Amino acid sequence: MKVYICFKPKDEVVSFEGTRLRKTLKGACEVVDISWVDTPQEDVKIAHFMSPKDLAALRQQKEKGVSTVVSAFYAEDDPEAGFLTSEKGDQLKPKALMMLNEADLVLVPNEAGLELARRVGVTSHIEILEPAVRMNRFSKRSSEAKIFRRYFGVRPGVKTVVATGSYADRKTISFIKSIARNCPNLDFYFFGAHSRYDVLKIAKSIARVRRSSNLHFKDAVQDDVYRSALMDSVAYISNDSLRPDPIAPLEAFASKTQVVAIASPNPNPLLVEGTSCFFFPSPEAIAKYLDSLNYPGAKSTIDAAYAIAKAHNLVSYGTTLKGYYEALLASGAKR
């Protein structure tokens, strides 16, 4: 079996959610002996997509008789890979529904993703494939752990907190701003993406207005810089209550970084209160907990969360993915 994994964002220099998902898919294929390519070839049996912007490419593969798979709702903060609109988290982008309904198989990260897909009108066959993390990429090697501080000139002794998201997502931006204002003893780094059509980066400019001096808005960065930021920081702030965020918390677990989130209906089964993360009723409550990390004895879920990350490894992910691929080819042969 040979799989064509299609995802070519405009900026290949940085590594945001969609790019990291692509790397995970390629790594998973390798551990279960599936051959993959990133350009169309004649002997490809399956074409796997992760962006509604590749609708035309999916149609080309279907015309050739290739079975098609789409991963949806894994990278919603990435404008190159998101299927949902920025402002309304339960509405699809214009091409997204067409793509999902033309795919032979749609993969979603959890039960909430499946329910969302059905609610917005997806009629294709859907399966759940929980996200995975490449654990060896998050080992705390001393040389890599220092990259983040050197890259951004973080002063010695300054403790940092990491968050990620989209600059078009004003709810998340407001959420992070409020936490930083109430927690002046920590420095916050928000790594975000903006649409390539947003030439003037208006959303990012809005985000900079009236921010606290301890809040630093940054573009998405190279993979090693981001991993270093996670490994060096005391906490990661999940925005999963506001938008689907399945991959980033898992990477924080693997980094042995404390995960916190605002308490509201949360669809991510990886985020379990008191086991893998802590939920709080407001940004102010999150800030109070983060401030406690400056002192000994602060409560933590790091060890249990790390065990969850280890369970979501490439081997188990790849085995499940291979099963879906084989079932898809078998069903195609019967038609």
C-alpha positions in Angstrom: 0.0 0.0 0.0 1.3 3.5 -0.9 -0.4 6.6 0.5 -0.2 10.1 -0.9 -0.1 12.5 2.1 -1.2 16.0 0.8 -0.6 19.2 2.7 1.5 22.0 1.4 1.0 25.2 3.4 2.2 28.5 2.0 4.9 28.9 4.6 7.0 25.7 5.0 9.6 27.4 7.2 7.4 27.5 10.3 5.6 24.5 11.9 2.1 25.1 13.0 -0.7 22.6 13.7 -1.3 21.3 10.1 2.4 20.7 9.5 2.8 18.9 12.8 -0.2 16.7 11.9 1.4 15.9 8.5 4.6 14.9 10.3 2.6 12.6 12.7 0.8 10.9 9.8 4.1 10.3 8.0 5.8 9.0 11.1 2.8 6.7 11.9 2.9 5.3 8.3 6.6 4.5 8.8 6.2 2.6 12.0 3.6 0.3 10.5 5.4 -0.2 7.2 3.2 1.9 5.0 4.9 3.7 2.1 4.1 7.3 1.8 4.8 10.1 -0.8 4.0 13.8 -0.8 3.5 14.1 -4.5 0.9 12.2 -6.6 2.2 9.0 -8.1 0.6 6.4 -10.4 0.8 3.5 -7.9 -0.8 5.4 -5.0 -3.8 3.6 -3.5 -4.9 6.2 -0.9 -4.7 10.0 -0.9 -4.9 11.6 2.6 -5.8 15.2 2.9 -6.0 17.7 5.9 -7.1 21.0 4.4 -10.3 22.1 2.6 -8.0 24.2 0.4 -7.0 20.9 -1.3 -10.6 20.1 -2.5 -9.4 20.3 -6.2 -6.6 17.8 -5.5 -9.0 15.4 -3.8 -11.2 15.5 -6.8 -8.3 14.8 -9.1 -7.4 11.7 -7.1 -11.0 10.5 -7.0 -11.1 10.7 -10.8 -8.1 8.4 -10.9 -9.9 5.9 -8.8 -7.8 6.6 -5.7 -9.5 6.2 -2.3 -9.6 9.5 -0.4 -9.3 10.2 3.3 -9.6 13.6 5.1 -8.5 14.4 8.6 -10.8 17.1 10.1 -10.9 19.2 13.3 -7.3 18.3 14.3 -5.8 21.7 13.4 -8.5 24.4 13.8 -6.2 27.2 14.8 -4.2 26.8 11.6 -5.7 28.8 8.7 -4.1 26.4 6.3 -5.7 23.3 7.8 -8.8 24.5 9.7 -12.3 23.4 8.6 -14.2 25.7 10.9 -14.8 29.4 10.5 -12.8 31.7 12.8 -15.6 33.4 14.6 -18.1 30.6 14.9 -16.6 27.3 16.0 -19.5 25.2 14.8 -19.7 26.4 11.2 -17.7 25.1 8.3 -15.7 27.0 5.7 -17.3 27.2 2.3 -15.2 24.3 0.7 -15.1 22.2 3.8 -18.5 20.6 3.7 -18.0 19.8 0.0 -14.7 18.2 0.7 -15.8 16.1 3.6 -18.8 14.8 1.7 -16.7 13.9 -1.3 -14.2 12.0 0.8 -14.4 8.2 1.1 -13.4 8.4 4.7 -13.4 11.3 7.2 -11.2 11.0 10.3 -11.9 13.1 13.5 -10.1 13.2 16.8 -12.8 12.3 19.2 -16.6 11.7 19.7 -17.2 15.5 19.8 -15.7 15.8 16.4 -17.9 13.0 15.1 -21.0 14.7 16.5 -19.9 18.1 15.1 -19.4 16.5 11.6 -22.9 15.0 11.6 -24.5 18.2 12.9 -23.1 20.3 10.1 -24.2 17.8 7.5 -21.3 15.5 6.8 -22.7 12.3 5.2 -19.5 10.4 4.4 -18.2 7.5 6.5 -16.6 8.9 9.7 -14.2 7.2 12.1 -12.4 8.4 15.2 -8.6 8.5 15.2 -7.3 10.0 18.4 -4.3 12.2 18.0 -0.8 11.0 18.6 2.5 12.5 19.7 6.1 11.6 18.8 7.5 11.3 22.3 11.1 11.3 21.3 10.7 14.8 20.0 9.9 16.1 23.5 12.7 14.6 25.5 14.3 17.3 27.6 17.7 17.4 25.9 19.7 20.3 27.5 20.8 21.7 24.2 17.3 21.9 22.7 15.7 23.2 26.0 17.8 26.3 25.7 16.7 27.3 22.1 13.6 29.1 23.2 15.3 31.4 25.6 18.1 32.2 23.2 15.8 32.8 20.3 13.6 35.3 22.2 16.1 36.7 24.6 14.2 35.5 27.7 16.1 36.7 30.8 17.5 34.1 33.3 15.1 33.3 36.1 12.0 34.5 34.2 9.2 31.8 34.2 7.1 31.5 31.1 3.7 30.2 30.1 2.9 29.2 26.5 -0.4 29.4 24.6 -1.2 28.9 20.9 -4.1 29.9 18.6 -5.2 32.0 15.7 -5.0 35.7 15.6 -8.4 35.7 14.0 -9.9 34.1 17.1 -10.7 37.1 19.3 -12.2 35.0 22.1 -8.9 33.2 22.6 -6.9 36.4 22.4 -9.1 38.1 25.0 -8.8 35.0 27.2 -5.0 35.1 27.2 -4.9 38.8 27.7 -7.0 38.6 30.8 -4.8 35.8 32.3 -1.6 37.8 31.7 -3.0 41.0 33.2 -3.9 39.1 36.4 -0.5 37.3 36.6 2.3 39.9 36.3 4.9 37.5 37.8 5.0 35.3 34.7 5.8 36.0 31.1 3.3 34.7 28.5 4.2 33.8 24.9 1.3 33.4 22.5 2.3 31.6 19.2 -0.3 32.3 16.6 -1.2 32.1 12.9 -3.0 34.5 10.6 -4.6 33.9 7.2 -2.3 34.4 4.2 -5.1 36.6 2.8 -4.7 39.0 5.8 -2.0 41.0 4.1 -2.0 43.8 6.7 -2.2 41.3 9.6 -5.2 43.2 11.0 -6.1 40.5 13.4 -2.6 40.5 14.9 -2.6 44.3 15.2 -5.8 44.1 17.1 -4.3 41.5 19.4 -1.4 43.9 20.3 -3.7 46.7 21.5 -3.7 47.3 25.3 -1.8 44.1 26.1 0.2 43.7 29.3 4.0 44.1 29.1 4.4 40.4 30.2 2.4 39.2 27.2 4.3 38.5 24.0 2.5 37.9 20.7 4.6 35.9 18.2 4.1 34.3 14.8 4.2 30.6 14.5 7.9 29.5 14.7 10.1 26.6 13.7 9.3 23.2 15.3 12.5 23.1 17.5 11.8 26.6 18.9 8.2 25.7 19.7 9.1 22.4 21.3 11.8 24.2 23.3 9.2 26.8 24.5 6.9 24.0 25.7 9.7 22.2 27.5 11.0 25.3 29.2 7.7 26.8 30.3 5.8 26.1 33.6 2.4 25.8 31.9 0.4 25.5 28.7 -2.9 27.2 28.4 -5.4 25.2 26.4 -8.1 27.0 24.5 -10.1 23.8 23.8 -13.1 25.2 25.6 -13.3 27.8 22.8 -12.1 25.9 19.8 -11.0 22.3 19.1 -7.4 21.9 20.2 -6.6 18.2 20.3 -2.9 18.2 19.3 -1.3 21.0 21.4 -2.4 19.7 24.9 -1.0 16.3 24.0 2.3 17.9 23.1 2.3 19.7 26.4 1.7 16.4 28.2 4.7 15.0 26.4 6.8 18.0 27.4 5.9 17.5 31.1 4.3 20.9 31.1 1.3 21.7 33.3 -1.9 22.2 31.3 -4.7 24.6 32.4 -8.0 25.5 30.8 -11.1 27.5 31.5 -14.0 25.5 32.8 -16.8 25.2 30.3 -18.3 22.4 28.3 -15.1 20.7 27.0 -15.2 18.2 24.2 -11.6 17.0 24.5 -11.5 13.6 26.3 -7.7 14.0 26.8 -8.4 16.9 29.2 -9.6 15.4 32.5 -9.9 17.6 35.6 -7.4 16.6 38.2 -5.9 13.9 36.0 -4.3 15.5 33.0 -5.1 19.2 33.6 -6.9 21.7 35.8 -10.0 23.6 34.9 -10.8 26.9 36.4 -14.0 29.0 36.3 -12.4 32.2 34.9 -9.2 33.6 33.5 -8.6 35.2 36.9 -8.8 31.8 38.6 -6.3 30.4 36.1 -4.0 33.4 36.9 -4.2 32.7 40.6 -3.2 29.0 40.0 -0.3 30.0 37.7 1.0 32.4 40.3 1.1 29.5 42.8 3.6 27.8 40.5 6.2 30.3 41.8 6.1 28.5 45.1 6.9 25.0 46.3 4.1 22.5 46.7 1.8 23.6 43.9 -0.6 20.9 42.8 0.2 19.3 39.5 -1.1 16.7 36.9 2.2 16.5 35.0 3.0 12.8 35.7 -0.4 11.5 34.9 -0.6 13.6 31.8 2.8 12.3 30.6 1.4 8.7 31.0 -1.5 9.7 28.7 0.9 11.1 26.1 2.9 7.9 26.2 -0.3 5.9 25.5 -1.0 8.1 22.5 2.1 7.0 20.7 2.9 6.5 17.0 2.6 2.7 17.1 -0.9 2.6 18.4 -1.9 5.5 16.2 -0.4 3.9 13.1 -1.9 0.5 13.8 -5.4 2.1 13.9 -4.7 4.2 10.9 -3.5 1.2 8.9 -6.7 -0.7 9.9 -8.8 2.2 8.5 -6.8 2.3 5.3 -7.1 -1.5 4.8 -10.9 -1.4 5.4 -11.3 1.4 3.0 -9.4 -0.4 0.2 -11.4 -3.6 0.9 -14.7 -1.8 0.7 -13.5 -0.2 -2.6 -12.7 -3.6 -4.0 -16.2 -4.9 -3.2 -17.9 -2.0 -5.0 
